[in-house]
Amino acid sequence: MKGASTMLVDLTQYLWILWLALVVLFIVIEVLTLEFTFLMIAAGTLIGGLGANLLGWPWWLQIALAAAISGLLIFTIRPVLLMNLEKGADPAKSNVDALYELGGRVTGAFANGVGEVKLDNGETWTARIDDRSPIAAISVGKRIAVAGIEGAIAVVVPEPVDIAESAPAEPSSIPPAQSSPRSSKSRSTKPRAPSRSPRKEEK
């Protein structure tokens, strides 16, 4: 019993190495996930575990403090960080989200449901027709719309045609107004006789 107790005491002397390794591990995982969860755990491990170890507190208290501080940070600091991150994010769609409902044109004939399309943003994608599409094949040159993304394949459907634009213009039933013919005869003007004022004879 005495030898086991001595061995346990000797191991606790190197417990700070374990805490430091856990801090580094959690930071590496946080860099890969970017969700602030493992960052809070790393902070709790650093403050509660390694900090309590350097103060000489017992190992069970170190574990309890590390767990308590990590949980407190996850439920208090992490939501604030996520909220600030969402406020500063670019409202424009990026990457895959920007491709949904984007239009394009078929550039490669579909064979077995797989073809090639060029989207309106200039990108060329391997595409397949959506299973819910009423059309099993889309000819080259036809317009399409992106319904989803499956890895490196764009799931497309035929782009709906605007009826107002595709329908031919109906001829107007109202005949154009006809201008009344002008008389070719010019009005004749009668010459007026010059009026002479009567003069009184001088006596």
C-alpha positions, 0 to 999 in steps of 0.5 A: 500500500505504501509503495502504491501511494508513493507511485501515485504521488510521483505521478501527480508531480508530472500532472502539469505535463498532461494538462499542458498537452490537453490544452495544445490538443484542444487548441488544435481541434478548435482550429480544425472545427472553428466552433469555439467549443474546444477553445472554451475547453482549452481555456478551462483546462488551462485555468482550472487544471494547469492553474490549480496544479501550479498552486499545488492543489490536489488532482481531484480538485484540478479535474473538478475545476477544469470541468466546471470552468469549461462548462461555464465558458461554453454556456456563457462566453461561447454564445456571445462569440458566435453572435458577434461572429454572425454579425460580422459575417458577409451577408452575401452567399458564398461557395455552395450556397450561392449556387442554389437556384442559379441559372445556366445552360446545357453545354454537354449532352446528357447521357444516362442522366449525366451531362455538362452545364455552364452556370451564369457565374461562368463555372462549368459543372458536371451535372445530373438531372434531378429525380423529381424533374418531369423531363428525363433529358435536357438538350444542349443549349436549353436553360437549367436551374441548380436544384442542389449540389452533391459533391462535385456534381450539380443537380439541375432541373429545366428552368421554367419558361416565362409564358409572357415572354415565350408567347407571340404577341397577338395582333391588335384588334383595334385598327390604326386610326386613318387620317382624313384625306385633305382636299387637293383643291385650294380655296379660291380667294375672290379679289376684293375691289378697292374701296374708294372714299367719296370726295366732296366737291369743293365749291 
